[in-house]
């Protein structure tokens, strides 16, 4: 075993939350080490290739599932510097005020420990840091916030065709809010609209951790260690405070990294796995788990893609992978089946693989597939709906009896949609076909259920008996153990989670930097 020199902060992960913590705490003068399970990577290591894109995600079975409704962890997870945020599509709507008070307003789900107005300044700050494109006035559903620093993303005929369907049904569309540069910004070049977001965006137009927060962290003195597989959080002799982590390097050598503050910013499934595996004689059920809530309330957005075939050319090959237009008419939540829903309209398409043209018709083979591809490559449309998943205590992450090569139990996921979620998904699928047909499609069909954006498992709350962390993402039981990422979300909303992950991490980072002495003493 190798014991490394102690630092002020050890951060597990290099993704959306971890990179924000690293940048802000390093800039506050703290010595910071980031431990990444995956490989080292820089922007020039990224390639616009569907084969390459697969390397950015998990390739090995980290998770066992006993789920009626899969959480789709492989699609959502990340491998290497940047984590899952390296291949995200930069669709960045904000949570709505009602998303954070669902129990108080509707008697459903849970409440966050604070309201939207407390998070708004951090949304605004993140937006200005990384650059966002949109139109705040046309985005009629948008909560209060500063205007976008950049004009909207490209809208091709793909978006214009589908907008006709929404308009025909009395529904609304706006430019989609994206952390993608429509114009040059802070030394980064604008997007060229070639639709390779899933491959990591080697041009740097898309805001992933490699283009802003990791460089800031490194400039301020933070160091990154790849191939570092964290298995446990370590406690002091009294079992009161975290004092570091245990991890294995690529050679299988065990390391101990001591620190005054431990930040778990690993993937949503990995954080509870590490906490549960860190049980001690004093913390028999795992760290931060006096409430029994570690691993509970796992959520994953159900998603359905609606496709259409048209007689006109749609220019479906250009734009951003995440879309061109947004619809959030499914707010407030009282209408019909409970929950929110949004449409991300006009996704840039590739011939095959994830969200590809061929994948939309898995029932076709041979000459039928050839004919379909020839037509669809010019005249198909695609839009995806994201549906809110309700937090249920029985949806959870546990430790499996199977172990990885370091002897650490794999995560075991158990997840089933709430009945309201299931109803909302099926209503949404039907709505998608209506929209596409109203736009003038000659054919319309939709995908089977998919899953996006895993949240929950280490939720925050005001009551230590019903949550894992407080409003500043500190474990109720262990104040110098901080959790980052979508795992702390008590509700999922229907919006993509990465923007809110950044905002909550920045809120927590600033609090920790300002109250350092009382937190680590």
C-alpha positions as CSV (number, residue, x, y, z in Angstrom):
1,X,0.0,0.0,0.0
2,X,1.2,3.5,-0.9
3,X,0.3,6.5,1.3
4,X,0.4,9.8,-0.7
5,X,1.1,13.2,0.6
6,X,-1.9,14.7,2.3
7,X,-3.9,17.5,0.5
8,X,-6.6,19.9,1.4
9,X,-9.2,18.3,-0.9
10,X,-9.5,15.0,-2.6
11,X,-12.2,14.8,-5.3
12,X,-13.5,11.6,-6.7
13,X,-14.4,12.0,-10.4
14,X,-13.6,14.6,-13.1
15,X,-17.1,15.2,-14.5
16,X,-19.6,18.1,-14.3
17,X,-19.7,18.5,-10.5
18,X,-16.2,17.4,-9.7
19,X,-14.6,19.9,-12.2
20,X,-16.6,22.8,-10.6
21,X,-15.5,21.8,-7.1
22,X,-11.9,21.5,-8.3
23,X,-11.8,24.9,-10.0
24,X,-13.5,26.9,-7.2
25,X,-11.6,25.2,-4.3
26,X,-8.3,25.4,-6.1
27,X,-8.9,29.0,-6.9
28,X,-9.7,29.5,-3.2
29,X,-6.1,28.4,-2.4
30,X,-6.7,24.8,-1.5
31,X,-4.5,21.9,-2.7
32,X,-6.7,19.7,-4.8
33,X,-6.3,16.2,-6.2
34,X,-8.9,14.7,-8.6
35,X,-9.1,10.9,-8.9
36,X,-10.5,9.6,-12.2
37,X,-11.4,5.9,-12.7
38,X,-11.0,6.2,-16.5
39,X,-8.3,7.4,-18.8
40,X,-6.5,10.7,-19.2
41,X,-7.8,12.8,-22.0
42,X,-7.6,16.2,-23.7
43,X,-9.7,17.8,-26.5
44,X,-7.2,16.7,-29.2
45,X,-7.8,13.1,-28.2
46,X,-11.4,13.3,-29.3
47,X,-12.5,12.2,-32.8
48,X,-15.8,12.7,-34.7
49,X,-16.6,9.0,-35.1
50,X,-19.5,6.8,-33.9
51,X,-17.0,4.1,-33.0
52,X,-14.9,6.5,-31.0
53,X,-18.0,7.8,-29.1
54,X,-18.4,4.4,-27.5
55,X,-15.1,4.8,-25.8
56,X,-16.4,7.7,-23.8
57,X,-18.9,5.5,-22.0
58,X,-18.7,2.5,-19.6
59,X,-17.5,-0.6,-21.4
60,X,-17.5,-3.0,-18.5
61,X,-20.4,-4.2,-16.2
62,X,-20.2,-1.9,-13.2
63,X,-23.8,-2.4,-12.4
64,X,-26.1,-5.3,-12.0
65,X,-29.9,-4.7,-12.5
66,X,-32.9,-6.3,-11.0
67,X,-35.2,-3.7,-12.6
68,X,-38.6,-3.7,-14.2
69,X,-37.5,-0.5,-15.9
70,X,-33.8,-0.2,-16.7
71,X,-31.9,2.9,-15.7
72,X,-29.7,2.7,-18.8
73,X,-26.5,3.2,-16.9
74,X,-24.1,2.5,-19.8
75,X,-25.6,5.1,-22.1
76,X,-25.5,7.7,-19.3
77,X,-22.1,7.0,-17.7
78,X,-18.7,8.3,-18.7
79,X,-15.2,7.0,-18.8
80,X,-12.1,9.2,-18.5
81,X,-11.5,12.9,-17.9
82,X,-14.8,14.8,-18.1
83,X,-16.9,11.8,-17.0
84,X,-20.4,11.6,-18.4
85,X,-20.3,15.4,-19.2
86,X,-17.7,14.7,-21.9
87,X,-20.4,13.2,-24.2
88,X,-23.5,15.1,-23.0
89,X,-25.5,17.0,-25.6
90,X,-25.4,20.4,-23.7
91,X,-29.2,20.8,-23.6
92,X,-29.4,23.1,-20.6
93,X,-32.9,24.1,-19.4
94,X,-33.3,25.2,-15.8
95,X,-35.4,23.4,-13.2
96,X,-38.7,25.2,-12.7
97,X,-39.6,26.6,-9.2
98,X,-42.4,24.0,-8.9
99,X,-39.9,21.2,-9.5
100,X,-38.3,22.0,-6.2
101,X,-41.5,22.1,-4.1
102,X,-43.5,19.2,-5.5
103,X,-44.6,17.9,-2.1
104,X,-45.6,21.3,-0.8
105,X,-47.5,22.2,-4.0
106,X,-49.0,18.9,-5.1
107,X,-48.6,16.4,-2.3
108,X,-46.5,14.4,-4.6
109,X,-42.8,13.4,-4.6
110,X,-40.4,15.4,-2.4
111,X,-39.2,19.0,-1.7
112,X,-35.8,20.4,-2.1
113,X,-34.2,22.0,0.9
114,X,-34.3,25.4,-0.9
115,X,-36.3,27.2,-3.5
116,X,-35.4,28.2,-7.1
117,X,-34.4,31.7,-6.2
118,X,-31.5,30.4,-4.2
119,X,-30.1,28.5,-7.2
120,X,-30.8,31.1,-9.8
121,X,-27.5,33.1,-9.2
122,X,-25.5,30.0,-9.8
123,X,-27.4,29.1,-13.0
124,X,-26.5,32.6,-14.2
125,X,-22.9,32.4,-13.1
126,X,-22.4,29.0,-14.8
127,X,-24.0,30.3,-18.0
128,X,-21.6,33.2,-18.2
129,X,-18.6,31.0,-17.4
130,X,-19.1,28.5,-20.2
131,X,-21.3,30.4,-22.7
132,X,-24.9,29.5,-23.6
133,X,-27.0,30.1,-26.7
134,X,-30.7,30.7,-26.6
135,X,-33.5,33.3,-26.5
136,X,-34.8,34.0,-23.0
137,X,-37.9,35.9,-24.3
138,X,-39.0,33.3,-26.8
139,X,-38.5,30.5,-24.2
140,X,-41.8,31.4,-22.5
141,X,-41.5,28.7,-19.8
142,X,-38.1,29.8,-18.6
143,X,-37.8,30.7,-14.9
144,X,-36.3,34.1,-14.0
145,X,-32.7,34.5,-15.0
146,X,-30.2,36.6,-16.9
147,X,-30.4,36.7,-20.7
148,X,-28.3,34.2,-22.6
149,X,-24.9,35.6,-23.6
150,X,-25.1,34.2,-27.1
151,X,-27.9,34.1,-29.8
152,X,-29.7,30.8,-30.5
153,X,-28.3,27.7,-32.1
154,X,-28.9,26.9,-35.8
155,X,-32.4,25.9,-36.9
156,X,-32.4,24.0,-40.2
157,X,-35.4,22.9,-42.2
158,X,-35.5,19.9,-39.8
159,X,-36.6,22.2,-37.0
160,X,-38.9,24.4,-39.2
161,X,-40.8,21.3,-40.5
162,X,-41.4,20.0,-37.0
163,X,-42.4,23.4,-35.7
164,X,-45.3,23.3,-38.1
165,X,-46.7,20.4,-36.2
166,X,-46.5,22.1,-32.8
167,X,-48.1,25.2,-34.3
168,X,-50.9,23.3,-35.9
169,X,-51.8,21.8,-32.5
170,X,-51.7,25.1,-30.7
171,X,-48.4,24.2,-29.0
172,X,-45.3,26.4,-28.7
173,X,-41.6,26.1,-29.6
174,X,-38.6,28.2,-28.7
175,X,-34.9,28.0,-29.5
176,X,-33.4,25.3,-27.4
177,X,-31.1,26.5,-24.6
178,X,-27.7,25.0,-25.2
179,X,-24.2,25.2,-23.7
180,X,-22.9,25.3,-27.3
181,X,-21.4,28.4,-28.8
182,X,-23.4,29.9,-31.7
183,X,-20.6,32.5,-31.9
184,X,-17.0,32.6,-30.6
185,X,-16.8,33.1,-26.9
186,X,-13.8,33.5,-24.5
187,X,-11.3,32.2,-27.0
188,X,-13.4,29.2,-28.1
189,X,-14.7,28.8,-31.6
190,X,-18.3,28.6,-32.6
191,X,-20.0,25.3,-33.4
192,X,-19.8,24.1,-37.0
193,X,-23.1,22.2,-36.6
194,X,-21.8,18.8,-37.8
195,X,-23.8,16.9,-35.1
196,X,-20.9,15.1,-33.3
197,X,-21.8,16.0,-29.7
198,X,-21.9,12.3,-28.7
199,X,-18.2,12.0,-29.7
200,X,-17.1,14.6,-27.2
201,X,-16.9,17.8,-29.4
202,X,-13.2,18.0,-30.3
203,X,-13.6,21.7,-31.4
204,X,-14.4,22.8,-27.9
205,X,-17.7,24.6,-28.9
206,X,-19.6,22.4,-26.5
207,X,-19.2,23.1,-22.8
208,X,-17.7,19.9,-21.3
209,X,-15.3,19.9,-18.3
210,X,-12.2,19.9,-20.6
211,X,-13.0,23.3,-22.0
212,X,-13.5,25.4,-18.9
213,X,-13.5,24.1,-15.3
214,X,-10.8,21.5,-15.5
215,X,-8.4,24.0,-17.2
216,X,-9.3,26.5,-14.5
217,X,-8.6,23.9,-11.8
218,X,-5.2,22.9,-13.3
219,X,-4.2,26.6,-13.7
220,X,-4.9,27.1,-10.0
221,X,-2.8,24.1,-9.0
222,X,-5.1,21.1,-9.0
223,X,-3.7,17.7,-10.2
224,X,-5.5,14.9,-11.9
225,X,-4.8,11.2,-11.6
226,X,-6.3,8.8,-14.1
227,X,-6.8,5.1,-13.7
228,X,-7.6,5.6,-10.0
229,X,-10.4,3.3,-8.8
230,X,-11.8,4.6,-5.5
231,X,-13.2,1.9,-3.3
232,X,-13.7,3.5,0.1
233,X,-13.9,6.8,2.0
234,X,-11.7,6.6,5.1
235,X,-12.6,7.9,8.5
236,X,-10.5,9.2,11.4
237,X,-9.9,7.1,14.5
238,X,-13.0,8.4,16.2
239,X,-15.2,7.7,13.2
240,X,-16.4,11.3,13.2
241,X,-14.7,12.9,10.2
242,X,-13.6,11.7,6.7
243,X,-9.9,11.9,6.3
244,X,-9.3,10.6,2.8
245,X,-10.0,7.8,0.3
246,X,-8.6,4.4,-0.6
247,X,-8.0,3.7,-4.3
248,X,-6.3,1.3,-6.7
249,X,-4.1,2.4,-9.7
250,X,-3.9,0.6,-13.1
251,X,-1.2,-1.8,-11.7
252,X,-3.5,-2.9,-8.9
253,X,-1.5,-1.0,-6.2
254,X,-3.6,0.2,-3.3
255,X,-3.2,3.9,-2.4
256,X,-4.4,6.0,0.5
257,X,-5.0,9.7,-0.2
258,X,-5.5,11.7,3.0
259,X,-7.3,15.0,2.8
260,X,-9.2,17.5,5.1
261,X,-12.2,17.5,2.7
262,X,-13.5,14.6,0.6
263,X,-15.8,15.3,-2.3
264,X,-17.5,12.3,-4.0
265,X,-18.4,13.5,-7.5
266,X,-18.4,10.2,-9.2
267,X,-21.3,8.9,-11.3
268,X,-24.7,8.8,-9.7
269,X,-24.6,5.1,-9.2
270,X,-21.0,5.1,-8.0
271,X,-21.4,7.5,-5.1
272,X,-23.8,5.3,-3.1
273,X,-21.7,2.3,-4.0
274,X,-18.6,3.9,-2.5
275,X,-20.6,5.0,0.6
276,X,-22.1,1.6,1.2
277,X,-18.7,-0.1,0.7
278,X,-17.1,2.3,3.3
279,X,-18.9,0.8,6.3
280,X,-17.0,0.8,9.6
281,X,-17.7,-0.5,13.1
282,X,-19.3,2.9,13.9
283,X,-21.0,3.3,10.5
284,X,-22.3,-0.3,10.0
285,X,-24.7,0.6,7.2
286,X,-22.2,2.7,5.2
287,X,-21.1,6.3,5.5
288,X,-23.6,9.1,5.6
289,X,-26.3,6.5,6.1
290,X,-27.7,7.0,9.6
291,X,-31.0,7.8,7.8
292,X,-30.9,4.6,5.8
293,X,-31.4,6.8,2.7
294,X,-28.1,6.1,0.9
295,X,-29.0,4.5,-2.4
296,X,-32.7,5.3,-2.1
297,X,-34.9,7.3,-4.5
298,X,-33.0,6.5,-7.7
299,X,-34.6,8.1,-10.8
300,X,-34.0,8.0,-14.5
301,X,-35.9,10.0,-17.1
302,X,-38.0,7.8,-19.4
303,X,-37.5,9.0,-23.0
304,X,-39.4,8.4,-26.3
305,X,-38.3,9.5,-29.7
306,X,-40.9,10.4,-32.3
307,X,-39.9,10.0,-36.0
308,X,-41.5,11.2,-39.2
309,X,-40.9,10.7,-42.9
310,X,-41.6,13.7,-45.2
311,X,-41.6,14.3,-48.9
312,X,-39.4,17.4,-48.6
313,X,-35.7,17.4,-47.6
314,X,-35.2,18.1,-43.9
315,X,-31.5,18.7,-43.6
316,X,-31.4,16.3,-40.7
317,X,-27.7,15.8,-40.8
318,X,-26.8,19.3,-39.6
319,X,-27.2,21.0,-36.2
320,X,-26.6,19.8,-32.7
321,X,-27.3,16.3,-31.5
322,X,-29.5,17.6,-28.7
323,X,-31.9,19.4,-31.1
324,X,-32.8,22.9,-32.3
325,X,-36.1,23.8,-30.7
326,X,-37.7,23.2,-27.3
327,X,-41.3,22.7,-26.1
328,X,-42.2,22.7,-22.4
329,X,-45.9,23.2,-22.5
330,X,-46.2,20.3,-20.0
331,X,-45.9,22.7,-17.1
332,X,-47.6,23.1,-14.6
333,X,-47.9,19.5,-13.5
334,X,-51.6,19.2,-12.6
335,X,-52.8,18.4,-16.1
336,X,-53.7,14.7,-16.6
337,X,-51.1,12.2,-15.4
338,X,-48.8,13.9,-12.9
339,X,-45.3,15.1,-13.9
340,X,-43.5,17.3,-16.4
341,X,-42.4,16.6,-19.9
342,X,-40.4,18.3,-22.6
343,X,-39.8,17.9,-26.3
344,X,-36.3,18.4,-27.7
345,X,-36.9,19.0,-31.4
346,X,-34.8,18.2,-34.5
347,X,-31.9,16.1,-33.4
348,X,-28.9,16.0,-35.8
349,X,-28.9,12.4,-37.2
350,X,-26.2,10.0,-38.1
351,X,-26.7,6.8,-40.3
352,X,-26.6,4.4,-37.4
353,X,-25.7,3.8,-33.8
354,X,-27.1,5.9,-30.9
355,X,-30.2,7.8,-32.0
356,X,-29.3,7.0,-35.6
357,X,-31.5,6.6,-38.6
358,X,-31.1,2.8,-38.9
359,X,-31.8,2.3,-35.2
360,X,-35.1,4.0,-35.6
361,X,-36.3,1.0,-37.6
362,X,-34.7,-2.1,-36.1
363,X,-37.4,-4.2,-37.8
364,X,-36.0,-3.6,-41.3
365,X,-33.3,-5.7,-43.0
366,X,-31.6,-6.1,-46.4
367,X,-33.2,-4.3,-49.4
368,X,-36.0,-2.9,-47.2
369,X,-33.4,-1.2,-44.9
370,X,-31.5,0.0,-47.9
371,X,-34.5,1.7,-49.4
372,X,-35.5,3.2,-46.0
373,X,-32.0,4.6,-45.4
374,X,-31.9,6.2,-48.8
375,X,-35.2,8.0,-48.2
376,X,-34.7,8.7,-44.5
377,X,-31.2,10.2,-44.8
378,X,-32.8,13.1,-46.7
379,X,-36.4,13.3,-45.4
380,X,-36.7,11.9,-41.9
381,X,-37.2,13.9,-38.7
382,X,-36.5,13.1,-35.1
383,X,-37.5,14.6,-31.8
384,X,-37.2,13.2,-28.3
385,X,-39.4,13.7,-25.3
386,X,-38.0,13.6,-21.7
387,X,-40.4,12.6,-19.0
388,X,-40.2,13.2,-15.3
389,X,-39.6,10.1,-13.1
390,X,-41.1,10.2,-9.7
391,X,-38.9,9.6,-6.6
392,X,-39.8,6.3,-4.9
393,X,-38.0,5.0,-1.8
394,X,-38.0,1.4,-3.2
395,X,-36.0,2.5,-6.3
396,X,-32.5,2.1,-5.0
397,X,-28.9,1.1,-5.4
398,X,-27.5,-1.7,-3.2
399,X,-24.3,-3.7,-3.1
400,X,-24.2,-6.8,-5.3
401,X,-22.8,-10.2,-4.2
402,X,-20.6,-9.9,-7.3
403,X,-17.3,-8.0,-7.0
404,X,-14.9,-6.2,-9.4
405,X,-11.2,-7.0,-9.8
406,X,-10.4,-4.9,-6.8
407,X,-12.7,-6.9,-4.5
408,X,-15.3,-4.1,-4.4
409,X,-19.0,-5.2,-4.7
410,X,-20.7,-4.1,-7.9
411,X,-23.7,-1.8,-7.6
412,X,-27.1,-3.5,-7.8
413,X,-29.9,-1.3,-9.3
414,X,-33.6,-1.8,-8.6
415,X,-35.9,0.6,-10.4
416,X,-39.5,0.6,-11.5
417,X,-41.4,3.6,-12.9
418,X,-44.1,5.1,-10.8
419,X,-47.6,4.5,-12.3
420,X,-48.0,8.2,-13.0
421,X,-44.6,8.2,-14.8
422,X,-45.8,5.2,-16.9
423,X,-49.0,7.0,-17.9
424,X,-47.2,10.1,-18.7
425,X,-44.7,8.3,-20.9
426,X,-47.5,6.6,-23.0
427,X,-49.4,9.9,-23.2
428,X,-46.2,11.5,-24.5
429,X,-45.6,8.8,-27.1
430,X,-49.1,9.4,-28.5
431,X,-48.6,13.1,-28.5
432,X,-45.4,12.8,-30.5
433,X,-47.1,11.0,-33.3
434,X,-49.9,13.6,-33.4
435,X,-47.3,16.4,-33.7
436,X,-45.3,14.7,-36.4
437,X,-48.5,13.9,-38.4
438,X,-49.7,17.5,-38.0
439,X,-46.4,18.7,-39.5
440,X,-47.3,16.8,-42.7
441,X,-45.4,13.5,-42.3
442,X,-46.3,10.6,-44.6
443,X,-45.2,8.2,-41.9
444,X,-44.9,8.5,-38.2
445,X,-43.6,6.1,-35.5
446,X,-42.0,6.2,-32.1
447,X,-39.2,4.3,-30.3
448,X,-39.6,2.0,-27.3
449,X,-38.7,3.5,-23.9
450,X,-35.2,4.7,-23.3
451,X,-33.6,6.2,-20.3
452,X,-31.7,9.4,-19.7
453,X,-30.0,11.3,-16.8
454,X,-29.7,9.1,-13.6
455,X,-30.5,11.1,-10.4
456,X,-31.1,10.4,-6.7
457,X,-29.5,7.9,-4.4
458,X,-27.9,10.5,-2.1
459,X,-30.7,13.1,-1.9
460,X,-30.4,16.3,-0.1
461,X,-33.0,17.6,2.4
462,X,-33.7,19.6,5.5
463,X,-34.5,16.5,7.7
464,X,-31.4,14.3,8.5
465,X,-33.7,11.4,9.0
466,X,-35.1,11.5,5.5
467,X,-32.1,12.6,3.4
468,X,-28.3,12.1,3.0
469,X,-27.0,15.6,2.7
470,X,-28.0,19.2,3.7
471,X,-28.6,22.0,1.3
472,X,-24.8,22.5,0.8
473,X,-24.4,18.9,-0.2
474,X,-22.5,18.0,3.0
475,X,-23.4,14.6,4.5
476,X,-25.6,15.2,7.6
477,X,-23.5,12.7,9.5
478,X,-20.1,13.8,8.3
479,X,-19.8,17.6,7.5
480,X,-16.4,17.3,5.7
481,X,-17.8,14.6,3.3
482,X,-19.5,16.3,0.3
483,X,-21.5,14.8,-2.5
484,X,-21.7,16.2,-6.0
485,X,-23.8,15.4,-9.0
486,X,-27.4,14.5,-9.8
487,X,-27.5,12.0,-6.9
488,X,-28.4,14.8,-4.5
489,X,-31.5,15.8,-6.5
490,X,-34.7,15.0,-4.6
491,X,-36.8,15.3,-7.8
492,X,-36.0,14.7,-11.4
493,X,-38.2,17.3,-13.2
494,X,-38.2,16.5,-17.0
495,X,-35.2,18.7,-17.8
496,X,-31.7,17.5,-18.6
497,X,-29.7,17.4,-15.4
498,X,-26.2,18.6,-16.3
499,X,-26.8,22.3,-16.0
500,X,-28.4,21.9,-12.5
501,X,-25.5,19.6,-11.5
502,X,-23.1,22.5,-12.3
503,X,-25.3,25.0,-10.5
504,X,-25.7,22.9,-7.3
505,X,-21.9,22.1,-7.3
506,X,-21.1,25.8,-7.6
507,X,-23.5,26.8,-4.8
508,X,-21.9,24.1,-2.6
509,X,-18.3,25.0,-3.6
510,X,-18.7,28.6,-2.8
511,X,-20.2,27.8,0.7
512,X,-17.3,25.4,1.5
513,X,-14.7,27.9,0.4
514,X,-16.4,30.6,2.5
515,X,-16.8,28.4,5.6
516,X,-13.6,26.3,5.3
517,X,-12.4,26.6,8.9
518,X,-15.7,25.4,10.5
519,X,-16.1,22.5,8.0
520,X,-12.7,20.9,8.2
521,X,-11.9,21.6,11.9
